[in-house]
Amino acid sequence: MTQSAADKLNQDVQDLVTEVADNLKAAAQKTGKEANEALHRSSEALSRATERLVGEARKTSTAAGKQVVDEVRAHPVTTAALVASAVALLGVLVARLNAEK
């Protein structure tokens, strides 16, 4: 996600949070049907924020996954060496933990 896209998302979420807060304040000052309507508007704003965040998270995770796959395909030997190193390190850590018991 580019910085400008992140800034836009951040501003959108802040706007929705402000909307929710305003609706909740309105609900606290009202009773009956008006309060229910304000709460309903708050719920809708939260739903929009959630949908937006989930959508952005999907895009970001998909892009990150694709980038990882591309890097692994471009550098298979380096990837294998890194994985082997990580496995060896984990093996050393497990052996030390078992030795301490």
Order of alpha helices (4+ residues) and beta strands (2+ residues): alpha-alpha-alpha
